[in-house]
Structure formats: structure tokens, C-alpha cells
Amino acid sequence: MQNMEKIALVTGAGSGIGRACALGLLGQGWTVGLLGRRAEALQETAQAAGAAAERAFTLPCNVADEDEVAAAFATLKARCGRLDLLFNNAGGGLAAKTPDEVSGAEWRQVVDVNLNGAFYCLSQAFKLMRHQSPMGGRIINNGSISATTPRPGSIAYTATKHAVSGLTKTAALDGRPYDIAVGQIDIGNAASEMTARMVSGVLQADGSTRPEPRMDLQAVVDTLLHMAALPLTANVLFTTVMATKMPFVGRG
């Protein structure tokens, strides 16, 4: 690179996995754009970086809004001139419900964030990486083990995460001529706000409710940092990092 500064953008950076990974990148010397819906939460992420906070900047944005995403990427380009890494992390789901209990509005809410939002961010990152000089960059999507092995009552979350795997495969193929490496992390039971309910017990495939082991968020951070440090001639297309003893293989 002509400029050795490494520029990353993390979506969903206001909490959980996004916050932890943004702090990990800042700790490795990256300049990091923190993108999320809640400006105050993004500021808290930046402040948690300590001295590295000077390399963080906030981009309040709802990833489900195409225009807001475009504006956020325009701000990033104006500030940094390029993008080397997108961690496409923002997402969410619903409480466990059978398909007949999921309303159209609830379905669209999950699709808008997990699928449409992931596409809007991937598309904008691809455009920037394709046309910048030097050309290229890396996009890492946050998938889920539920994409291939769903939980009961997770139809909206599972369907959208299955679709994210399609985004990853197709963008990885389309990115080849432009030195854009696209990969995916499928995460199982990382300790965060989203998985807090697992401590007291969650519904299992056999109909029982049982607590599940969780892993420290640092395992996800370490996986992301490994992928981010690879040269663009190498790519981790899919990787799974999960709590060792959680029910996943055969969901048992």
C-alpha cells in the first residue's frame, strides 16, 4: 500500500461481537470506523479503546436503510480515502417462534437487517475496494452455525444467515478479478448480550430446555484478527468458532 495505514469498518460496533472485534482491530493498529444505530453506544466503544481511540471514528447508521449505508461509506471514503477490511457483523433475530407465529412485519425486520443490510454494506465495500488504488481488500461476513444446523423456532434468523452464506460465496467469486477476498465466520455461543439467555436454558431439538456452554468473545476476536492479517492472495472462505461443549454436531 502507498499509505501503510490500515482502514477497517465494523458494523454492529456498539455492542457484543462487533464491539469486541473493533477493539481488537484498534489494538492491532487499525484505523476503525464504528458503524451502528446507536451513536452513544459507538462512542462507548471508542472510549473503551483507551489511547487507540484516536484511530476510531463513529458512523451512526441503520444498515437496513440503503441510503444511510451509502452515506456512511461516502463519509468513510472522504475521511480515509480507502477501505481495507469490512467486518459485516450487524444482525439479530426473534424470540423462538414456529413459522405460523412469525408475522410478516417480524419476518421483514430480520430480513432487512441480516440480509438486506449485509448486502448493502458488502456492495458499498466492494465498490470502494474495486476502484481504490491499490485495488482490493477483505470482506468478512458474520454468518452463523444456524445457517446449516438451525435451532427450533428460528426460521427468520436461519433463513437469512443461510442467505448470507450465499452472499459470501458469490462475492468471493466476483471479487477475484479485483483482489477482494471474501470470507465468513460462523459463530456458536460467544458470550455476549445476544446469548445471555443460554445460561438459564434454551429450547433444544428434542423439546427440552437446557443451559448451554458459551465461549469467551476473545475467541471470535482472535479468529477475525487471523483472517484480517492474511495477504489478499489467501482467504479463509468459511470458518466455524464455537463453544467446545455446546450442542451443535447433531445438535447434541
C-alpha positions as CSV (number, residue, x, y, z in Angstrom):
1,M,0.0,0.0,0.0
2,Q,1.1,3.5,-0.7
3,N,-0.3,4.5,2.7
4,M,0.5,1.9,5.4
5,E,-2.5,2.9,7.5
6,K,-5.0,0.0,7.5
7,I,-8.6,1.1,7.4
8,A,-11.4,-1.2,8.7
9,L,-15.1,-0.8,9.1
10,V,-17.1,-2.8,11.7
11,T,-20.9,-2.9,11.6
12,G,-22.9,-3.5,14.7
13,A,-19.9,-2.0,16.6
14,G,-21.9,-0.7,19.5
15,S,-22.0,-3.9,21.5
16,G,-21.2,-7.6,21.7
17,I,-19.1,-9.2,19.0
18,G,-18.9,-6.0,16.9
19,R,-17.5,-4.0,19.8
20,A,-15.0,-6.7,20.8
21,C,-13.7,-7.1,17.3
22,A,-13.5,-3.4,16.7
23,L,-11.4,-3.1,19.9
24,G,-9.2,-6.0,18.8
25,L,-8.5,-4.3,15.4
26,L,-7.7,-1.0,17.1
27,G,-5.4,-2.8,19.4
28,Q,-3.6,-4.2,16.3
29,G,-3.1,-0.7,14.9
30,W,-6.0,-0.4,12.5
31,T,-8.0,2.7,12.0
32,V,-11.6,1.6,12.6
33,G,-14.9,3.1,11.5
34,L,-17.6,2.1,14.1
35,L,-21.0,1.7,12.4
36,G,-24.2,1.1,14.2
37,R,-27.6,2.5,15.0
38,R,-26.9,4.0,18.4
39,A,-24.4,6.9,18.4
40,E,-23.9,6.8,22.2
41,A,-23.0,3.1,22.1
42,L,-20.5,3.7,19.3
43,Q,-18.9,6.4,21.4
44,E,-18.6,4.0,24.4
45,T,-16.8,1.5,22.1
46,A,-14.4,4.2,21.0
47,Q,-13.8,5.3,24.6
48,A,-13.1,1.7,25.6
49,A,-10.1,1.7,23.2
50,G,-8.2,4.0,25.5
51,A,-5.2,5.6,23.7
52,A,-6.2,3.9,20.5
53,A,-9.5,5.9,20.5
54,E,-7.8,8.5,18.3
55,R,-7.9,5.9,15.5
56,A,-11.6,5.2,15.9
57,F,-14.5,7.2,14.3
58,T,-18.2,6.7,14.6
59,L,-20.7,6.3,11.8
60,P,-24.3,6.2,13.2
61,C,-26.3,4.3,10.6
62,N,-29.2,1.8,10.3
63,V,-27.8,-0.9,7.9
64,A,-31.4,-1.7,6.9
65,D,-31.6,1.8,5.2
66,E,-29.8,1.7,1.8
67,D,-29.4,5.5,1.7
68,E,-27.9,5.7,5.2
69,V,-25.4,2.9,4.3
70,A,-24.4,4.8,1.2
71,A,-23.9,8.0,3.1
72,A,-21.8,6.2,5.8
73,F,-19.5,4.8,3.2
74,A,-19.2,8.2,1.5
75,T,-18.2,9.7,4.8
76,L,-15.6,6.9,5.3
77,K,-14.2,7.4,1.8
78,A,-13.9,11.2,2.3
79,R,-12.2,10.7,5.7
80,C,-9.8,7.8,4.9
81,G,-9.7,7.5,1.1
82,R,-9.9,3.7,1.1
83,L,-11.2,0.6,2.9
84,D,-9.1,-2.5,3.6
85,L,-11.5,-4.5,5.7
86,L,-15.2,-4.7,6.3
87,F,-16.5,-6.9,9.2
88,N,-20.1,-7.2,8.1
89,N,-21.4,-8.1,11.6
90,A,-24.7,-6.3,12.3
91,G,-27.6,-8.7,12.8
92,G,-30.3,-10.0,15.1
93,G,-33.2,-12.4,15.4
94,L,-36.6,-13.1,17.1
95,A,-37.7,-15.0,20.2
96,A,-38.2,-18.7,19.4
97,K,-41.4,-19.0,17.3
98,T,-42.8,-21.6,14.9
99,P,-43.4,-20.3,11.3
100,D,-47.1,-19.7,11.8
101,E,-46.3,-17.4,14.8
102,V,-44.0,-15.1,12.8
103,S,-45.7,-12.1,11.4
104,G,-44.8,-10.5,8.1
105,A,-43.5,-7.5,9.9
106,E,-41.3,-9.6,12.1
107,W,-40.0,-11.5,9.1
108,R,-39.2,-8.3,7.2
109,Q,-37.5,-6.8,10.2
110,V,-35.0,-9.7,10.3
111,V,-34.5,-9.8,6.5
112,D,-34.0,-6.1,6.4
113,V,-31.1,-6.2,8.9
114,N,-29.5,-9.7,8.4
115,L,-29.8,-10.0,4.6
116,N,-30.5,-6.6,3.1
117,G,-28.2,-4.7,5.5
118,A,-25.4,-7.2,4.9
119,F,-25.8,-6.8,1.2
120,Y,-25.9,-3.0,1.3
121,C,-22.7,-2.9,3.3
122,L,-21.0,-5.6,1.2
123,S,-22.0,-3.8,-2.0
124,Q,-20.6,-0.5,-0.9
125,A,-17.4,-2.0,0.4
126,F,-17.0,-4.0,-2.9
127,K,-17.4,-0.8,-4.9
128,L,-14.9,1.1,-2.9
129,M,-12.3,-1.7,-2.9
130,R,-12.7,-2.3,-6.6
131,H,-12.0,1.3,-7.6
132,Q,-9.4,2.3,-5.0
133,S,-5.7,2.3,-5.5
134,P,-4.1,0.0,-4.7
135,M,-7.1,-2.1,-5.6
136,G,-8.6,-4.8,-3.3
137,G,-9.5,-5.5,0.3
138,R,-11.1,-8.1,2.5
139,I,-14.8,-8.5,3.5
140,I,-15.7,-10.8,6.4
141,N,-19.3,-11.7,6.9
142,N,-20.7,-12.8,10.3
143,G,-22.7,-15.9,9.4
144,S,-24.0,-18.4,11.9
145,I,-23.9,-22.1,12.6
146,S,-27.7,-21.9,12.4
147,A,-27.3,-21.5,8.7
148,T,-26.6,-25.2,8.4
149,T,-27.9,-26.6,11.7
150,P,-30.9,-24.5,12.9
151,R,-32.4,-24.2,16.3
152,P,-36.1,-24.8,16.8
153,G,-38.2,-21.7,16.2
154,S,-35.5,-19.8,14.3
155,I,-36.9,-19.7,10.8
156,A,-36.3,-15.9,10.1
157,Y,-32.8,-15.9,11.6
158,T,-31.8,-19.2,10.0
159,A,-33.1,-18.3,6.5
160,T,-31.3,-15.0,6.5
161,K,-28.0,-16.5,7.7
162,H,-28.3,-19.2,5.1
163,A,-28.6,-16.4,2.6
164,V,-25.5,-14.7,4.0
165,S,-23.6,-17.8,3.1
166,G,-24.8,-17.2,-0.5
167,L,-23.6,-13.6,-0.3
168,T,-20.2,-14.8,0.8
169,K,-19.7,-17.5,-1.9
170,T,-20.9,-15.2,-4.7
171,A,-18.9,-12.2,-3.6
172,A,-15.8,-14.3,-3.1
173,L,-16.1,-15.4,-6.7
174,D,-16.9,-11.9,-8.1
175,G,-14.1,-10.4,-6.1
176,R,-11.3,-12.5,-7.7
177,P,-10.5,-10.1,-10.5
178,Y,-10.3,-7.1,-8.1
179,D,-8.2,-8.7,-5.3
180,I,-11.2,-8.7,-3.0
181,A,-11.1,-11.6,-0.6
182,V,-14.5,-12.5,0.9
183,G,-14.9,-14.9,3.8
184,Q,-17.3,-15.8,6.7
185,I,-17.1,-16.6,10.4
186,D,-19.8,-18.9,11.7
187,I,-20.0,-18.4,15.4
188,G,-21.5,-20.6,18.0
189,N,-22.4,-19.4,21.6
190,A,-20.0,-16.5,22.0
191,A,-20.6,-14.8,25.4
192,S,-22.5,-11.6,24.6
193,E,-25.8,-9.9,25.3
194,M,-27.4,-11.9,22.4
195,T,-26.5,-15.3,24.1
196,A,-27.2,-14.4,27.7
197,R,-30.4,-16.4,27.7
198,M,-28.4,-19.6,27.1
199,V,-27.1,-19.5,30.7
200,S,-30.6,-20.2,32.1
201,G,-31.6,-22.6,29.3
202,V,-32.8,-22.6,25.7
203,L,-35.1,-24.8,23.7
204,Q,-33.4,-27.9,22.3
205,A,-34.3,-30.0,19.2
206,D,-35.6,-32.8,21.5
207,G,-38.1,-30.4,23.1
208,S,-36.2,-30.0,26.3
209,T,-34.9,-26.7,27.7
210,R,-31.3,-26.8,28.9
211,P,-28.4,-24.4,29.6
212,E,-25.6,-24.3,27.0
213,P,-21.9,-23.6,27.4
214,R,-20.6,-20.4,26.0
215,M,-17.1,-19.3,25.0
216,D,-15.2,-16.0,25.6
217,L,-15.6,-13.4,23.0
218,Q,-11.8,-13.3,22.6
219,A,-12.0,-16.5,20.6
220,V,-14.0,-14.6,17.9
221,V,-11.7,-11.6,18.0
222,D,-8.7,-13.9,17.6
223,T,-10.3,-15.6,14.6
224,L,-11.2,-12.3,12.9
225,L,-7.7,-10.9,13.5
226,H,-6.2,-14.0,12.0
227,M,-8.3,-13.7,8.8
228,A,-7.7,-9.9,8.6
229,A,-3.9,-10.4,8.8
230,L,-3.8,-12.8,5.8
231,P,-2.4,-11.5,2.5
232,L,-5.0,-11.0,-0.2
233,T,-3.6,-14.0,-2.0
234,A,-5.0,-16.2,0.8
235,N,-8.6,-16.4,2.0
236,V,-10.5,-18.2,4.8
237,L,-13.7,-18.8,2.9
238,F,-15.6,-20.3,5.9
239,T,-14.6,-20.9,9.4
240,T,-16.5,-22.1,12.5
241,V,-15.6,-21.0,16.0
242,M,-17.8,-22.3,18.8
243,A,-18.0,-23.2,22.4
244,T,-16.4,-26.7,22.5
245,K,-19.2,-28.4,24.5
246,M,-22.2,-26.7,23.0
247,P,-24.8,-28.8,21.2
248,F,-24.1,-28.4,17.5
249,V,-22.8,-31.6,15.9
250,G,-26.1,-33.4,15.6
251,R,-27.3,-30.7,17.9
252,G,-26.3,-32.9,20.8
